[in-house]
Amino acid sequence: MKNRTLVSFGLIAMLALPAGADTYYVRTSGSNGNSGTSAGQAWRTVAHAVDNVSAGDIVYVGGGTYTDEITPSGDGTSGNPIVIIADTAGSQTGDSGTVLLRRSQTVLEMNNDDYWTFRGFTFETTSNGHDVVDLSSSDGVTFEDCTFQGGNDSLVANGGSLTITGCTFDDPNDDGLEADGGTLTMSTSTFDNISDDAIKLRSGLDFTIDACRVLDGQTGIYVEDADGNITNTLIADTRGGMSDGIYVTDSATDIFVINCTIWGVSDDGIDADSGDTYVRNTIFSDIGGNCLEGSSSTIDANTNLMWQYGGSRSSGFDSPNENSYDPRFTDEGSHDFSLQDISGAIDDGMDMSSYTTTDIEGGSRPNGSAYDLGAFEYGTASYVAADIPYSTDFSTIGEEWVDEIEGYDSDVGDFIGQYGDVGGVETGATLY
């Protein structure tokens, strides 16, 4: 399934600052002796910035590598979080490029530090003996469009409340994400090149996982004494080392697995040895063991698709309305698990609108007469924001536009209007 790109201009969204809030800047060429209030007076380190901001403040960090230990010492509020932004485009600081926060030890440690947002950073720990990010009892912490690389665990959260959106977890020595207690809300994030469990959820955690891609790990999602929803998520063993897709143990209660796709694991698709796991509208394909392993007291399954498995569809209990036919993925070999137009999984699912009304790519469910099975709803268009550079003549913008859309898997349709100066008039545009 290809994405389409939606770009809307005419109004430029600006961050609304609360009364008394300030904007600060950090650059590799800055100095902590500066005021930090302009690009020309930028601070030098992120560590200095997080020690000198208050609720509602915004910090722009210019492109480059920063090696300081980041340990925030204050709090934002639920309405006015402290927002730290990687200025990868250089539009605020003048320094474009990746903003890399790199250390041989833990990069970011937070303990009872509430309401902070980190946007667009690459966090990297070069030693296997330390986690990349450690959070403890910190509420309202948000990571948006960040990458976590290396370290022992990529991100560990003990208690508090954590939101993760559009992030990438890559190459830890142990787990990708470990969350113990508190609450977790995670969407549109990717886990790859994981040595142990991609996602580990424990100790009374209340979680929501939606539209994520788990592509490696000994276990895709490990759930121990936690409860929550896993929706529209792809769990695919693309590197050949994953045993179970989802493993549920130790009094985990009320786990809802809705409209997921689980492919290629060497053992069981879902193995639930305790608790209550509900499975609906999920595709299991190329499973080495059983698609579902458990008992009538641990798994409640209905309207799922099981195809090519080494054991049985459901071991230890009866699963009504099981389907067994080729799901007709678009291209299994290249790990494209969207559905072809001939797939029987289209319109073959239950109404799960109380759990989800979108698919893994953000398209609406249902697109046809009923919900599709699996993480991908056939025929939906997802929209990915892309920047269009300013031009006085959009028809000749050429290479700049190509540069902007490079990296997006997109079909660009009809262009309406122009963006730039048209006959002396500033004109907005929408690209469908």
C-alpha positions as a Markdown table, in Angstrom:
| # | Residue | x | y | z |
|---|---|---|---|---|
| 1 | Met | 0.0 | 0.0 | 0.0 |
| 2 | Lys | 1.4 | 3.3 | -1.0 |
| 3 | Asn | 1.1 | 6.5 | 1.1 |
| 4 | Arg | -0.1 | 9.8 | -0.3 |
| 5 | Thr | 1.2 | 13.1 | 0.8 |
| 6 | Leu | -1.0 | 15.9 | 2.2 |
| 7 | Val | 0.4 | 19.3 | 2.5 |
| 8 | Ser | -1.6 | 22.3 | 3.5 |
| 9 | Phe | -0.4 | 25.9 | 3.4 |
| 10 | Gly | -2.0 | 29.3 | 3.9 |
| 11 | Leu | -1.8 | 29.3 | 7.7 |
| 12 | Ile | 1.5 | 28.5 | 9.4 |
| 13 | Ala | 1.1 | 26.8 | 12.8 |
| 14 | Met | 3.1 | 28.4 | 15.5 |
| 15 | Leu | 3.7 | 27.2 | 19.0 |
| 16 | Ala | 1.5 | 29.2 | 21.3 |
| 17 | Leu | 3.5 | 30.3 | 24.3 |
| 18 | Pro | 1.8 | 30.8 | 27.6 |
| 19 | Ala | 2.3 | 34.1 | 29.4 |
| 20 | Gly | 5.8 | 34.4 | 30.8 |
| 21 | Ala | 7.1 | 31.5 | 28.7 |
| 22 | Asp | 10.5 | 32.0 | 26.9 |
| 23 | Thr | 12.3 | 30.5 | 23.9 |
| 24 | Tyr | 15.9 | 29.5 | 24.2 |
| 25 | Tyr | 18.6 | 28.2 | 21.8 |
| 26 | Val | 21.5 | 25.8 | 22.0 |
| 27 | Arg | 24.2 | 25.5 | 19.3 |
| 28 | Thr | 27.6 | 23.7 | 19.2 |
| 29 | Ser | 29.1 | 27.1 | 18.6 |
| 30 | Gly | 27.3 | 28.6 | 21.6 |
| 31 | Ser | 28.5 | 29.4 | 25.2 |
| 32 | Asn | 26.8 | 28.7 | 28.5 |
| 33 | Gly | 27.8 | 32.2 | 29.5 |
| 34 | Asn | 25.4 | 33.6 | 26.9 |
| 35 | Ser | 21.8 | 34.6 | 27.6 |
| 36 | Gly | 20.4 | 31.7 | 25.4 |
| 37 | Thr | 17.6 | 33.9 | 24.1 |
| 38 | Ser | 18.6 | 34.1 | 20.5 |
| 39 | Ala | 20.5 | 32.0 | 17.9 |
| 40 | Gly | 23.4 | 34.6 | 18.2 |
| 41 | Gln | 23.4 | 34.2 | 22.0 |
| 42 | Ala | 22.9 | 30.4 | 22.1 |
| 43 | Trp | 23.9 | 28.2 | 25.0 |
| 44 | Arg | 26.5 | 25.5 | 24.3 |
| 45 | Thr | 25.0 | 22.4 | 26.1 |
| 46 | Val | 21.6 | 20.8 | 26.4 |
| 47 | Ala | 22.4 | 20.0 | 30.0 |
| 48 | His | 22.7 | 23.7 | 30.8 |
| 49 | Ala | 19.4 | 24.4 | 29.0 |
| 50 | Val | 17.3 | 21.8 | 30.9 |
| 51 | Asp | 18.6 | 23.3 | 34.2 |
| 52 | Asn | 17.5 | 26.8 | 33.2 |
| 53 | Val | 14.0 | 26.5 | 31.9 |
| 54 | Ser | 10.5 | 26.7 | 33.4 |
| 55 | Ala | 7.0 | 25.5 | 32.5 |
| 56 | Gly | 6.0 | 26.4 | 29.0 |
| 57 | Asp | 9.5 | 27.2 | 27.8 |
| 58 | Ile | 10.8 | 26.0 | 24.4 |
| 59 | Val | 14.4 | 25.1 | 23.6 |
| 60 | Tyr | 15.7 | 24.8 | 20.0 |
| 61 | Val | 18.8 | 22.7 | 19.7 |
| 62 | Gly | 20.9 | 23.2 | 16.5 |
| 63 | Gly | 22.3 | 20.4 | 14.4 |
| 64 | Gly | 25.5 | 18.7 | 15.7 |
| 65 | Thr | 26.7 | 16.3 | 18.4 |
| 66 | Tyr | 26.3 | 17.0 | 22.1 |
| 67 | Thr | 28.0 | 14.8 | 24.7 |
| 68 | Asp | 26.7 | 16.2 | 28.0 |
| 69 | Glu | 24.7 | 14.2 | 30.5 |
| 70 | Ile | 21.2 | 15.5 | 30.6 |
| 71 | Thr | 19.4 | 15.4 | 34.0 |
| 72 | Pro | 16.5 | 17.9 | 34.1 |
| 73 | Ser | 15.9 | 19.4 | 37.5 |
| 74 | Gly | 12.5 | 21.1 | 37.1 |
| 75 | Asp | 8.9 | 20.5 | 36.0 |
| 76 | Gly | 6.5 | 21.7 | 33.3 |
| 77 | Thr | 2.8 | 21.4 | 33.8 |
| 78 | Ser | 0.1 | 19.4 | 32.0 |
| 79 | Gly | -1.0 | 22.5 | 30.1 |
| 80 | Asn | 2.5 | 24.0 | 29.7 |
| 81 | Pro | 5.2 | 21.3 | 29.3 |
| 82 | Ile | 8.8 | 22.1 | 28.7 |
| 83 | Val | 9.5 | 21.4 | 25.1 |
| 84 | Ile | 13.0 | 20.6 | 23.8 |
| 85 | Ile | 13.1 | 20.5 | 20.0 |
| 86 | Ala | 15.9 | 19.2 | 17.6 |
| 87 | Asp | 16.1 | 22.0 | 15.0 |
| 88 | Thr | 17.2 | 19.6 | 12.2 |
| 89 | Ala | 16.1 | 22.0 | 9.5 |
| 90 | Gly | 18.1 | 24.8 | 11.0 |
| 91 | Ser | 15.2 | 27.2 | 10.7 |
| 92 | Gln | 15.5 | 28.4 | 14.3 |
| 93 | Thr | 19.2 | 28.1 | 15.1 |
| 94 | Gly | 20.8 | 28.3 | 11.6 |
| 95 | Asp | 22.4 | 24.9 | 12.2 |
| 96 | Ser | 20.7 | 22.1 | 10.2 |
| 97 | Gly | 21.4 | 18.4 | 10.4 |
| 98 | Thr | 20.9 | 15.5 | 12.9 |
| 99 | Val | 20.9 | 16.5 | 16.5 |
| 100 | Leu | 22.8 | 13.7 | 18.1 |
| 101 | Leu | 22.9 | 13.4 | 21.9 |
| 102 | Arg | 25.7 | 10.8 | 22.5 |
| 103 | Arg | 27.5 | 9.5 | 25.5 |
| 104 | Ser | 29.3 | 6.3 | 26.6 |
| 105 | Gln | 26.9 | 6.3 | 29.5 |
| 106 | Thr | 23.2 | 7.1 | 29.9 |
| 107 | Val | 22.3 | 10.2 | 27.9 |
| 108 | Leu | 19.1 | 11.3 | 29.6 |
| 109 | Glu | 18.1 | 10.6 | 33.2 |
| 110 | Met | 14.9 | 11.8 | 34.8 |
| 111 | Asn | 13.7 | 11.3 | 38.3 |
| 112 | Asn | 10.4 | 12.9 | 39.4 |
| 113 | Asp | 10.7 | 15.4 | 36.6 |
| 114 | Asp | 7.3 | 16.0 | 35.1 |
| 115 | Tyr | 5.9 | 17.2 | 31.8 |
| 116 | Trp | 8.8 | 17.3 | 29.4 |
| 117 | Thr | 8.6 | 16.8 | 25.6 |
| 118 | Phe | 11.6 | 15.8 | 23.5 |
| 119 | Arg | 11.1 | 16.1 | 19.7 |
| 120 | Gly | 13.3 | 14.9 | 16.9 |
| 121 | Phe | 16.5 | 13.9 | 18.7 |
| 122 | Thr | 18.8 | 10.9 | 18.2 |
| 123 | Phe | 19.8 | 9.5 | 21.6 |
| 124 | Glu | 22.8 | 7.2 | 21.5 |
| 125 | Thr | 24.8 | 5.4 | 24.1 |
| 126 | Thr | 28.0 | 3.7 | 22.9 |
| 127 | Ser | 28.5 | 1.4 | 25.8 |
| 128 | Asn | 26.4 | -1.8 | 26.3 |
| 129 | Gly | 26.6 | -1.3 | 30.1 |
| 130 | His | 24.3 | 1.6 | 30.3 |
| 131 | Asp | 20.7 | 2.3 | 29.1 |
| 132 | Val | 20.2 | 5.1 | 26.7 |
| 133 | Val | 17.4 | 6.8 | 28.5 |
| 134 | Asp | 16.3 | 6.1 | 32.1 |
| 135 | Leu | 13.0 | 7.5 | 33.5 |
| 136 | Ser | 11.8 | 7.1 | 37.1 |
| 137 | Ser | 8.5 | 8.3 | 38.5 |
| 138 | Ser | 8.2 | 11.1 | 35.9 |
| 139 | Asp | 4.7 | 12.0 | 34.7 |
| 140 | Gly | 3.9 | 13.6 | 31.3 |
| 141 | Val | 7.1 | 12.7 | 29.6 |
| 142 | Thr | 6.7 | 12.6 | 25.8 |
| 143 | Phe | 9.1 | 11.6 | 23.0 |
| 144 | Glu | 8.1 | 12.5 | 19.4 |
| 145 | Asp | 10.0 | 11.4 | 16.3 |
| 146 | Cys | 13.1 | 10.4 | 18.3 |
| 147 | Thr | 15.6 | 7.6 | 17.6 |
| 148 | Phe | 17.2 | 5.6 | 20.4 |
| 149 | Gln | 20.4 | 3.8 | 19.5 |
| 150 | Gly | 22.8 | 1.4 | 21.2 |
| 151 | Gly | 23.1 | 1.0 | 25.0 |
| 152 | Asn | 21.9 | -1.9 | 27.1 |
| 153 | Asp | 18.1 | -1.0 | 27.0 |
| 154 | Ser | 17.1 | 1.7 | 24.6 |
| 155 | Leu | 14.6 | 3.2 | 27.1 |
| 156 | Val | 13.6 | 2.2 | 30.6 |
| 157 | Ala | 10.6 | 3.8 | 32.4 |
| 158 | Asn | 9.8 | 2.9 | 36.0 |
| 159 | Gly | 6.4 | 4.4 | 37.0 |
| 160 | Gly | 5.1 | 7.7 | 35.8 |
| 161 | Ser | 3.3 | 8.3 | 32.5 |
| 162 | Leu | 5.1 | 8.1 | 29.2 |
| 163 | Thr | 4.0 | 8.9 | 25.6 |
| 164 | Ile | 6.0 | 7.8 | 22.6 |
| 165 | Thr | 5.0 | 8.8 | 19.1 |
| 166 | Gly | 6.9 | 8.1 | 15.8 |
| 167 | Cys | 10.1 | 6.9 | 17.4 |
| 168 | Thr | 12.7 | 4.3 | 16.4 |
| 169 | Phe | 14.4 | 1.8 | 18.7 |
| 170 | Asp | 17.6 | 0.3 | 17.2 |
| 171 | Asp | 20.5 | -1.9 | 18.2 |
| 172 | Pro | 20.3 | -2.2 | 22.0 |
| 173 | Asn | 22.3 | -4.9 | 23.7 |
| 174 | Asp | 19.1 | -6.0 | 25.6 |
| 175 | Asp | 15.5 | -4.7 | 25.3 |
| 176 | Gly | 14.2 | -2.0 | 23.1 |
| 177 | Leu | 11.6 | -0.6 | 25.6 |
| 178 | Glu | 11.1 | -1.7 | 29.2 |
| 179 | Ala | 8.2 | -0.1 | 31.0 |
| 180 | Asp | 7.5 | -1.1 | 34.6 |
| 181 | Gly | 4.3 | 0.3 | 36.3 |
| 182 | Gly | 2.6 | 3.6 | 35.5 |
| 183 | Thr | 1.1 | 4.2 | 32.1 |
| 184 | Leu | 2.4 | 4.0 | 28.5 |
| 185 | Thr | 0.8 | 5.3 | 25.3 |
| 186 | Met | 2.9 | 4.4 | 22.2 |
| 187 | Ser | 2.0 | 4.8 | 18.5 |
| 188 | Thr | 3.7 | 4.7 | 15.1 |
| 189 | Ser | 7.0 | 3.5 | 16.5 |
| 190 | Thr | 9.5 | 1.0 | 15.0 |
| 191 | Phe | 11.7 | -1.6 | 16.7 |
| 192 | Asp | 14.5 | -3.2 | 14.8 |
| 193 | Asn | 17.8 | -5.0 | 15.4 |
| 194 | Ile | 16.8 | -5.9 | 19.0 |
| 195 | Ser | 18.9 | -8.4 | 20.9 |
| 196 | Asp | 16.3 | -9.5 | 23.6 |
| 197 | Asp | 12.7 | -8.4 | 23.9 |
| 198 | Ala | 11.6 | -5.6 | 21.6 |
| 199 | Ile | 8.9 | -4.4 | 24.1 |
| 200 | Lys | 8.8 | -5.5 | 27.7 |
| 201 | Leu | 5.7 | -4.4 | 29.7 |
| 202 | Arg | 5.6 | -5.3 | 33.5 |
| 203 | Ser | 4.7 | -4.6 | 37.1 |
| 204 | Gly | 1.1 | -3.3 | 36.8 |
| 205 | Leu | 1.7 | -1.1 | 33.8 |
| 206 | Asp | -1.4 | 0.2 | 32.0 |
| 207 | Phe | -0.5 | 0.4 | 28.3 |
| 208 | Thr | -1.8 | 1.3 | 24.8 |
| 209 | Ile | 0.2 | 0.3 | 21.8 |
| 210 | Asp | -1.1 | 1.3 | 18.3 |
| 211 | Ala | 0.2 | 1.2 | 14.8 |
| 212 | Cys | 3.7 | 0.1 | 15.7 |
| 213 | Arg | 6.2 | -2.1 | 13.7 |
| 214 | Val | 8.1 | -4.7 | 15.7 |
| 215 | Leu | 10.6 | -6.2 | 13.3 |
| 216 | Asp | 13.2 | -8.0 | 15.5 |
| 217 | Gly | 13.7 | -9.3 | 19.0 |
| 218 | Gln | 13.7 | -12.7 | 20.8 |
| 219 | Thr | 10.1 | -11.8 | 21.8 |
| 220 | Gly | 8.1 | -9.2 | 20.0 |
| 221 | Ile | 6.0 | -8.0 | 22.9 |
| 222 | Tyr | 6.5 | -9.5 | 26.4 |
| 223 | Val | 3.7 | -8.8 | 28.9 |
| 224 | Glu | 4.1 | -9.6 | 32.6 |
| 225 | Asp | 1.5 | -8.5 | 35.2 |
| 226 | Ala | 0.3 | -5.6 | 33.0 |
| 227 | Asp | -2.9 | -4.8 | 31.0 |
| 228 | Gly | -3.8 | -2.9 | 27.9 |
| 229 | Asn | -4.5 | -2.8 | 24.2 |
| 230 | Ile | -2.3 | -3.8 | 21.2 |
| 231 | Thr | -3.9 | -2.5 | 18.0 |
| 232 | Asn | -3.0 | -2.2 | 14.3 |
| 233 | Thr | 0.5 | -3.5 | 15.1 |
| 234 | Leu | 2.8 | -5.5 | 12.8 |
| 235 | Ile | 5.0 | -8.1 | 14.5 |
| 236 | Ala | 7.3 | -9.6 | 11.9 |
| 237 | Asp | 10.5 | -11.6 | 12.4 |
| 238 | Thr | 12.4 | -9.9 | 9.6 |
| 239 | Arg | 15.8 | -11.0 | 10.9 |
| 240 | Gly | 15.2 | -14.6 | 11.9 |
| 241 | Gly | 15.6 | -14.5 | 15.7 |
| 242 | Met | 12.1 | -14.0 | 17.1 |
| 243 | Ser | 10.5 | -16.9 | 19.1 |
| 244 | Asp | 7.0 | -15.6 | 20.2 |
| 245 | Gly | 5.2 | -12.7 | 18.7 |
| 246 | Ile | 3.4 | -11.9 | 22.0 |
| 247 | Tyr | 4.1 | -13.7 | 25.3 |
| 248 | Val | 1.7 | -13.1 | 28.2 |
| 249 | Thr | 2.5 | -14.3 | 31.7 |
| 250 | Asp | 2.3 | -13.8 | 35.4 |
| 251 | Ser | -1.3 | -12.5 | 36.1 |
| 252 | Ala | -1.4 | -10.2 | 33.1 |
| 253 | Thr | -5.1 | -9.2 | 32.8 |
| 254 | Asp | -7.3 | -7.8 | 30.0 |
| 255 | Ile | -4.8 | -7.9 | 27.1 |
| 256 | Phe | -6.7 | -6.9 | 23.9 |
| 257 | Val | -4.9 | -7.8 | 20.6 |
| 258 | Ile | -7.0 | -6.2 | 17.8 |
| 259 | Asn | -6.3 | -6.0 | 14.1 |
| 260 | Cys | -2.6 | -7.1 | 14.3 |
| 261 | Thr | -0.4 | -9.0 | 11.9 |
| 262 | Ile | 2.0 | -11.6 | 13.3 |
| 263 | Trp | 4.4 | -13.2 | 10.8 |
| 264 | Gly | 7.4 | -15.4 | 10.6 |
| 265 | Val | 8.0 | -16.2 | 14.3 |
| 266 | Ser | 9.7 | -19.5 | 15.1 |
| 267 | Asp | 7.5 | -20.6 | 18.0 |
| 268 | Asp | 4.0 | -19.3 | 18.8 |
| 269 | Gly | 2.2 | -16.3 | 17.5 |
| 270 | Ile | 0.7 | -15.5 | 20.9 |
| 271 | Asp | 1.5 | -17.6 | 23.9 |
| 272 | Ala | -0.6 | -16.8 | 27.0 |
| 273 | Asp | 0.1 | -19.0 | 30.0 |
| 274 | Ser | -1.9 | -16.8 | 32.4 |
| 275 | Gly | -4.2 | -13.8 | 32.6 |
| 276 | Asp | -6.9 | -12.9 | 30.0 |
| 277 | Thr | -6.0 | -12.2 | 26.4 |
| 278 | Tyr | -8.6 | -11.3 | 23.8 |
| 279 | Val | -7.7 | -11.7 | 20.1 |
| 280 | Arg | -9.8 | -10.3 | 17.3 |
| 281 | Asn | -9.2 | -9.6 | 13.6 |
| 282 | Thr | -5.6 | -10.7 | 13.7 |
| 283 | Ile | -3.6 | -12.4 | 10.9 |
| 284 | Phe | -1.1 | -15.2 | 11.8 |
| 285 | Ser | 1.1 | -16.3 | 9.0 |
| 286 | Asp | 4.3 | -18.4 | 8.7 |
| 287 | Ile | 4.2 | -19.4 | 12.3 |
| 288 | Gly | 6.7 | -22.0 | 13.4 |
| 289 | Gly | 4.6 | -23.4 | 16.3 |
| 290 | Asn | 1.0 | -22.7 | 17.2 |
| 291 | Cys | -0.8 | -19.5 | 16.1 |
| 292 | Leu | -2.4 | -19.3 | 19.6 |
| 293 | Glu | -1.0 | -21.2 | 22.6 |
| 294 | Gly | -3.0 | -21.2 | 25.9 |
| 295 | Ser | -6.2 | -22.4 | 27.3 |
| 296 | Ser | -9.9 | -21.4 | 27.5 |
| 297 | Ser | -9.1 | -19.5 | 30.7 |
| 298 | Thr | -6.2 | -17.5 | 29.2 |
| 299 | Ile | -7.3 | -16.7 | 25.6 |
| 300 | Asp | -10.6 | -15.6 | 24.1 |
| 301 | Ala | -10.2 | -15.6 | 20.4 |
| 302 | Asn | -12.7 | -14.9 | 17.6 |
| 303 | Thr | -12.5 | -14.1 | 13.9 |
| 304 | Asn | -8.8 | -14.4 | 13.2 |
| 305 | Leu | -6.9 | -15.7 | 10.2 |
| 306 | Met | -4.3 | -18.5 | 10.5 |
| 307 | Trp | -2.1 | -19.4 | 7.5 |
| 308 | Gln | 1.0 | -21.6 | 7.3 |
| 309 | Tyr | 1.8 | -22.8 | 10.8 |
| 310 | Gly | 3.9 | -25.6 | 12.1 |
| 311 | Gly | 1.7 | -26.6 | 15.1 |
| 312 | Ser | -2.1 | -25.9 | 15.3 |
| 313 | Arg | -4.3 | -22.9 | 14.9 |
| 314 | Ser | -5.3 | -22.8 | 18.6 |
| 315 | Ser | -3.7 | -25.1 | 21.1 |
| 316 | Gly | -5.5 | -25.9 | 24.3 |
| 317 | Phe | -8.9 | -24.2 | 23.6 |
| 318 | Asp | -11.5 | -23.7 | 20.9 |
| 319 | Ser | -11.4 | -20.5 | 18.8 |
| 320 | Pro | -14.6 | -19.7 | 16.9 |
| 321 | Asn | -14.8 | -18.3 | 13.4 |
| 322 | Glu | -11.2 | -19.2 | 12.5 |
| 323 | Asn | -10.2 | -18.5 | 8.9 |
| 324 | Ser | -7.5 | -20.4 | 7.0 |
| 325 | Tyr | -6.6 | -19.0 | 3.6 |
| 326 | Asp | -3.7 | -17.2 | 2.0 |
| 327 | Pro | -3.9 | -13.5 | 3.2 |
| 328 | Arg | -2.4 | -12.4 | -0.1 |
| 329 | Phe | 0.1 | -9.9 | 1.3 |
| 330 | Thr | 1.4 | -7.4 | -1.2 |
| 331 | Asp | 5.0 | -8.6 | -1.1 |
| 332 | Glu | 6.0 | -10.9 | 1.7 |
| 333 | Gly | 9.6 | -11.1 | 0.4 |
| 334 | Ser | 10.1 | -7.4 | 0.9 |
| 335 | His | 8.1 | -7.4 | 4.2 |
| 336 | Asp | 5.1 | -5.5 | 2.7 |
| 337 | Phe | 2.2 | -6.9 | 4.7 |
| 338 | Ser | -0.5 | -4.7 | 3.2 |
| 339 | Leu | -3.3 | -6.6 | 1.4 |
| 340 | Gln | -3.6 | -7.2 | -2.3 |
| 341 | Asp | -7.0 | -6.4 | -3.9 |
| 342 | Ile | -7.7 | -10.2 | -4.2 |
| 343 | Ser | -7.2 | -10.9 | -0.5 |
| 344 | Gly | -10.0 | -12.7 | 1.4 |
| 345 | Ala | -9.0 | -10.7 | 4.5 |
| 346 | Ile | -10.7 | -7.6 | 3.0 |
| 347 | Asp | -14.1 | -7.0 | 4.7 |
| 348 | Asp | -13.8 | -10.3 | 6.6 |
| 349 | Gly | -13.4 | -8.9 | 10.2 |
| 350 | Met | -15.6 | -8.0 | 13.1 |
| 351 | Asp | -16.6 | -4.4 | 14.0 |
| 352 | Met | -13.9 | -3.3 | 16.4 |
| 353 | Ser | -14.8 | 0.4 | 16.4 |
| 354 | Ser | -14.8 | 0.5 | 20.2 |
| 355 | Tyr | -11.0 | -0.2 | 20.0 |
| 356 | Thr | -9.8 | 1.3 | 16.8 |
| 357 | Thr | -11.1 | 3.3 | 13.8 |
| 358 | Thr | -7.8 | 3.5 | 11.9 |
| 359 | Asp | -5.1 | 1.1 | 10.6 |
| 360 | Ile | -1.3 | 1.0 | 10.9 |
| 361 | Glu | -0.9 | 3.7 | 8.3 |
| 362 | Gly | -3.5 | 6.0 | 9.7 |
| 363 | Gly | -6.2 | 5.2 | 7.1 |
| 364 | Ser | -9.8 | 4.9 | 8.3 |
| 365 | Arg | -11.5 | 1.6 | 9.3 |
| 366 | Pro | -13.6 | 0.2 | 7.8 |
| 367 | Asn | -12.9 | 1.2 | 4.3 |
| 368 | Gly | -15.4 | -1.2 | 2.8 |
| 369 | Ser | -18.5 | -3.0 | 4.1 |
| 370 | Ala | -16.6 | -4.4 | 7.2 |
| 371 | Tyr | -13.3 | -4.3 | 9.0 |
| 372 | Asp | -10.4 | -6.0 | 7.2 |
| 373 | Leu | -8.3 | -8.6 | 9.1 |
| 374 | Gly | -4.7 | -7.6 | 10.0 |
| 375 | Ala | -2.9 | -4.4 | 10.6 |
| 376 | Phe | -3.5 | -3.0 | 7.2 |
| 377 | Glu | -6.9 | -1.9 | 5.9 |
| 378 | Tyr | -7.0 | -2.2 | 2.1 |
| 379 | Gly | -7.5 | 0.9 | 0.0 |
| 380 | Thr | -7.0 | 3.5 | 2.6 |
| 381 | Ala | -4.8 | 6.5 | 2.0 |
| 382 | Ser | -2.5 | 7.8 | 4.7 |
| 383 | Tyr | -1.2 | 11.3 | 4.7 |
| 384 | Val | 2.4 | 12.1 | 5.6 |
| 385 | Ala | 3.4 | 15.7 | 6.3 |
| 386 | Ala | 6.2 | 17.0 | 4.0 |
| 387 | Asp | 7.7 | 20.4 | 3.7 |
| 388 | Ile | 7.4 | 22.3 | 0.4 |
| 389 | Pro | 10.0 | 24.9 | -0.1 |
| 390 | Tyr | 9.0 | 28.5 | -0.9 |
| 391 | Ser | 9.1 | 29.4 | -4.6 |
| 392 | Thr | 8.1 | 32.4 | -6.7 |
| 393 | Asp | 7.3 | 29.9 | -9.5 |
| 394 | Phe | 6.2 | 26.5 | -8.3 |
| 395 | Ser | 6.1 | 25.1 | -11.8 |
| 396 | Thr | 9.9 | 25.4 | -12.0 |
| 397 | Ile | 10.7 | 24.4 | -8.5 |
| 398 | Gly | 12.0 | 21.0 | -9.7 |
| 399 | Glu | 14.9 | 19.7 | -7.8 |
| 400 | Glu | 13.9 | 21.3 | -4.5 |
| 401 | Trp | 10.6 | 19.6 | -4.5 |
| 402 | Val | 12.2 | 16.2 | -5.3 |
| 403 | Asp | 14.6 | 16.7 | -2.4 |
| 404 | Glu | 11.7 | 17.4 | -0.1 |
| 405 | Ile | 9.7 | 14.3 | -0.9 |
| 406 | Glu | 12.7 | 12.0 | -1.2 |
| 407 | Gly | 12.4 | 9.2 | 1.4 |
| 408 | Tyr | 8.6 | 9.3 | 1.5 |
| 409 | Asp | 6.8 | 6.3 | 0.0 |
| 410 | Ser | 4.2 | 8.5 | -1.8 |
| 411 | Asp | 2.0 | 8.9 | -4.8 |
| 412 | Val | 1.8 | 12.6 | -5.5 |
| 413 | Gly | -1.6 | 13.4 | -7.1 |
| 414 | Asp | -3.2 | 16.6 | -8.3 |
| 415 | Phe | -1.7 | 19.9 | -7.2 |
| 416 | Ile | -4.2 | 22.7 | -6.6 |
| 417 | Gly | -3.0 | 26.3 | -6.5 |
| 418 | Gln | 0.6 | 27.5 | -6.0 |
| 419 | Tyr | 2.8 | 28.2 | -3.0 |
| 420 | Gly | 4.7 | 31.4 | -3.1 |
| 421 | Asp | 4.4 | 34.8 | -4.8 |
| 422 | Val | 1.9 | 34.6 | -7.5 |
| 423 | Gly | 1.4 | 38.0 | -9.3 |
| 424 | Gly | 2.5 | 39.8 | -6.1 |
| 425 | Val | 0.1 | 37.9 | -3.9 |
| 426 | Glu | 1.1 | 35.4 | -1.3 |
| 427 | Thr | -0.8 | 32.3 | -2.1 |
| 428 | Gly | -1.5 | 29.1 | -0.2 |
| 429 | Ala | -1.8 | 25.6 | -1.6 |
| 430 | Thr | -3.1 | 22.1 | -0.9 |
| 431 | Leu | -1.5 | 19.0 | -2.5 |
| 432 | Tyr | -3.8 | 16.0 | -2.6 |
